Amino acid sequence: MIDLQGVTKTYPNGVCALDGVDLHIEKGEFVFVVGHSGAGKSTLIKTLLREEVPTKGEVTVNGRDLIHMKQREIPYFRRTIGVVFQDFRLIPTMTVFDNVAFALQVTGVPRRFIRRRVPYILNLLGLDDKYKHYPPELSGGEQQRVALARALVNNPDLLIADEPTGNIDPELSYEIVELLDEINKTGTTILMVTHEHELVNRFHHRTVTLEKGRIIRDQGGASHV
């Protein structure tokens, strides 16, 4: 599912964001990635999304070699991944339904499929009464659930959640991770970046700790005890 071998990323200004990272994540795992600001978490995410190319090393995601991937292949690769961000990135002038449907429309999915799939995902996330609402009319927790629905509507093999609880209340943070837990139980691989150690402690998943671009700890999870 995810395989990084000897991945190093040095930026033109000389900053080494990743330093010889080896990481293997199996299909169906739920993995937290933690670390202080500047530890390399953002660069790791950008590498997995093929927004950054490592200075050296090998990166395979969803069976695809990201290092030698052609530019025209990148959009198709990214459709196999769902991404949830801290700042939601919803379009404020579009309804909840249209925000989620948009993720399907850009891939050329038939309208009849969209009309079935979007309500199914919104109902799954407890948003069945919010179809016609606009993002500014929703609470932070509801907006994050819409962002999660948009990430899931394509039925991705892998879901990357980049600080998804950073802008919502602690109790809602638990609710979002519980939703991710349920999604994980259906077979979706989850990689969640967070700085909230109380979440990590409450949900006993595999936890990878980054420090100065290196993995200093990799513990927990079914096959990583």
N, C-alpha and C positions, 0 to 999 in steps of 0.2 A: 504493500500500500504506500508507505513512505520509506525511502532508504537513502540516507545521506552517508557518504564515505569520504572522510578526510576533507570536509568542506571548509574552505577558508575564503573570507571576503574582506579584502582591503580596499578602502575607498581611495580616490585620487589624492585626498588630503593626508593620507598616511594612516588614518584610523583603521585598525583591524577589528571589524565588528564580529566576525566569526573566525575561530582559530582552531582548525583541525577537528571539526565536529563530526562525530559518528553517531547516527541515530537510526534505529529501525522501529517502525510502528506497523503492527499487523492489522489486517482488515478487521474491523469490529471493535478495536480498542477505544478506550476513552483516556486521553492523556492531557494532563495539565502541564503547561510550560510556565515556570515562574522565574523571577529574577528581578534585580533592581533596575532602575532606569539606566540605559547604556549597557545592559548585559548582553544585548544581541537579539532580543526577542523580535523586534520589528524587522530586522534584517532576515531573520529566519523565516518569518511569514512571507516577506517579499520574495525570498528565494523559492519557497514552496509554490508561490503563485506565478513564478517566472517573471516577476517584475525586476528582479536583480539576478545577474548571472555570477556565480562564484568566481573568485580569482583562480582557485583550483579546487579539485575534488569532483565527486560524482553525485548527481541528484536524480532519483527516480521517484515519481509520484503517479499513482494509479497506472503503473506499468509503463509509463512514458519517460524517456530520457530527456530531462529538461535542458541539459547542457548543449546537446546537439539538435534541439528542437528548432525547426524553421519558423520564421516570424509569422507566416500565414497559418501555422498550426496552433499558435498560442490561444486565439479566441476559442477554438474548439476544445482545447485542453481545459480551459478555465470553466467551461460549461459542466465539467464533471465534478466541480467543486462548489460548495455553497460557502459563502463568507458572510459573517456578521461582524459589524464594526461597533466600536464604542459610541460613535456619534450618529448611529442609526442610518444616515444617508437616505432618508425617505424624500420623495418629491412632494413638497408641501401643497402644491396646487392639484395633486391627483388624489382621488379617494383611496381608501385602504385597498379596495378590490383592484383598482387600476395599478397601484404600486406593486402589488404582488403579480398581477397579470403581465405587467411590463417585462418581467424577467423571462416569461415564456414567449411574448410577442417578438422580442429581439432575436429569438432563435427560430422563428418561422413556424411555430406550433399552430396547428389548425384551431380556429376560434371555438369549435364545438368541444375540443379537448380542454381549452382554457376555461370554458363555462362550467365544466365538471370539476376540473382539478383545483381551481382557486377556492371555491366554497369548501371543498373537502379539507384543504390545508388550513383555512381560516377557522373552520369548526374544530379541527384538531387542536388548535392553539387557543380556543376559547374566545374567538373574535367574531362569532357568528352574528352578533348584533352590531358590529362596527363596519360592515361592508361599505356604507355610504358616507362614513365619516372621513374627515381630512386629518392628516397627522397633527396639525396644531391643536385639534380638538381632543386629542388623546393624552393620557398620562404618559410619563416616561416609560413605565413598565409595559403599557399597551403598545407604545411605539416600538419598543424593543421586540415585542412579540410579532409585530407586523414585519420588522426586519428579518426576524427568524423565519417567518412564513415565506417571505420572498426568497430566502436562501434555500429553503427546503422544497419549493414548488417544482424544481427541476429534478427532484429525487436524486440528489448527488450521492456519490459513493463516499465522499469525504466532506465534512463540515469543519471549517476553520472559524473559530470564534475569537476575535481579537479584542480583548478587554471588554466583553459584551455587557458587563455589569458595572462599568466605571461611572456611568451617569445616572444610576438608579439607586433607590434606597436599599439598605442591607437586606431587609426581608424579601424585597422583590428580587434581589440578587439570588437568593436561595431558590426562589420560584423559577427563575430562568435556568439555573443549573439543573433543577429537577426536570424541567422540560427537555433539556439536552440529554439528561439521563434516559428519559423515556424514548427519545429519538435514537439514542445509542442502542437501546434494547431491540430495535427493529433491524439492526445490522449496520447502521451508518457509523463510520469511523469519525470520532470527534477529537479535534485538537483545540484546546482552549488555552489561550494566553491570559494570564491574570497576575496581578500583584497582591490579590486579596487572600492572604494565607488562611484566614478563617474559613473560606470556602473550600480550600484544599483540604483542610483538617476535617471538615464536616463530611465531605464526599471522598471516600477512600479509593481514589483512582490512582493509576500510575502517575508519578510526578517527576518531571525532568527539570532540574534547576540549572540555569545558565548564570555564569559569572565571567565578566570580561571576555565574552565570546567563546567560552568553553563550557562543556557540560561537566559540572562538578558533582552532580548527584542524579541518580536515576533509580527511583525506588517505587515499590508498590505495584499493583496490577496483577492480574492472574498469572502472567508468565514472567514477571519481573520482581518477585519477592526476594 
